[in-house]
Amino acid sequence: MKFASAQHRFRLGLTLLFSLTVSACSSGSAEQQASQVDVIRVIDGDTVVISGDERVRLIGIDTPENGQCGFDEAKQALEKLLASGSATFYSGTTSDKDKYDRLLRYIEVEGIDVGLNLISNGFAIARYDSRDGYGPHDRENEYVDADENSAPAIKCD
């Protein structure tokens, strides 16, 4: 009977392990991990600093860098969106951080996808996705479609 008991424990352990694995794999995309965090400041149109002095890079978009045409407008557009309500951060890529050690997150404010809004209004482009060799992200198709159907907000020479 000892053998049956050990065999029963082994089967129970395998069942539990299988259940945990299936649960982890079937929980959907990484985007289900959401958290509300205070934004301390906006660095540029695609990067913010949150509480704890952690830098967060918006997933799937690119905006002009400091000194480039459109930088101020993109930064102001992000500041305006973030000031309109509570910010919720969502993961959505296979990598949690980029090569600069910034967290990679989508940001939503009052149900508005901030990255998609910046693209749709011409302050950002869809970038850092499977087309660039970075791998797909959860909202890539929406972002690319918006990018293809939007015009730049600022005319640069």
N, C-alpha and C positions, 0 to 999 in steps of 0.2 A: 504494500500500500504506500510505502514511502516513495517508491518510484512514480506512482500515479500522482502523488501530491507534488513532487518536483516537476513532473511533466505538466501538471495543471498550472503551476506557477510560471513555467516557461511559456506556455501558451497564452496565459493572461498577460505576461510581460510583452510578448510579441504583439498581441492584440492592442495593448495600450500604446506601444511604440508606433504601430501602424496607424492607429487613430490619431495620434498627435501629428504624424507626418502628413496624413491626408488633410487634417484640419489646417495645418500651416500652409499646405500647397493650395487648398481650395478656398482660402480666405479672400481670394481675388488679388488684385494688383496691390503693389506697395502703396498706392494712393490712398488706401483705406486708413493709413496711419495719419491722423490729423492732430494738430495741437494749436492752441491759441497762445500766441507769444506777443509780448510788447516789442514794437519796432522802436529802437532808440534813435536811429538816423538813417537817411538814405545816402548811399555813397555815390551812386549813379543810377541810370535808368534800369539796371538789372541786378543791382546788389544793395542789400540793406544790412544794418547791424541790429541784432536783437539783444534782449537782456542777456547778461552774462558775457557781453562783448563778442558774441559769435557772429561771424559774417555768413550771410545767406545769399546764394546766387539763384535767381529765378531759372527754373528749368526751361530749356527749349527756346530761349529768346536771346537776342543780342541787340544792344543799343550802342550809340556812339560813345567813345572814350573821352575823357577830359581833354579839352583842346580841339576836339573834332566838331564839325558842323552838326548841330542837332543835340549835342550833349546836354545843354541847359534845358532844352524843351523836354527831352526824355526824362531827365531827373525830376523836373517840375511835374510832369504828368504822373510819375510814380508817387511823388509826395502827395499830390492831390487825391489820387485813388486811395492811398493808405490813410489819409486824414478823414475819409468819408465813413469810417466804421471800424469795427473790430476785425483784425486780420487773423485768418486761419491758414496754417501752413500744412501742406500735404507732401509726402514723399511720392515719388513716381518714376524713379529710374533704378537700374540695377546697382548703380554706385550711389552711396550716401553723400560723398564729398567729391569735389573736383580736385585738380592737380594743385590748386592753391589752398587746399584744406578748407574751402568754404562748403557749408551745407548746401545741398541741392534740393530745392523745394518749389512747389507751386504755391502761390499765395492767392487766396480768395478774400474779398472784402464784401460783406453783405451779399454773398452769393455770386459775386462778379469775379471771374477768372482774370486776375490782374495781367498776366502775361498775354492772354488772348486779347484783352482790351488794348494793351499797348501796341500789339501787332495790328489789330483792326483799325486803330486810329493813326497808324503810320509812324509811331515813335520807336518801334522795334521791328526786327525781322525774325522770322523763324530760323533757328540755327542750332547747332550743337545737338544734332539728331542723327538718325541712321543715314541720312544723305551725306553727312560730314564724317562718317566713320566712328561716331560716338555711341552708336547703338540707339534703338528706338526708345521713346518715352511714351507714357500713357496717353498724352494728349497731342501727340505729334501730328496726326492727320488733321485735326482741327486747326492747329497752328499753321501748318503748311497751306491749307485751304485759305485761311484768313490772309496769310502773307501774299498769296497769289492774287487775291481780290482787293488789296488795299494799296493806296498810294502813299508815298512818304508825306509826313506832316510838314516837313521843312524842305525847301528846295536848296540844295547845296551845289556849289560849283564843281 
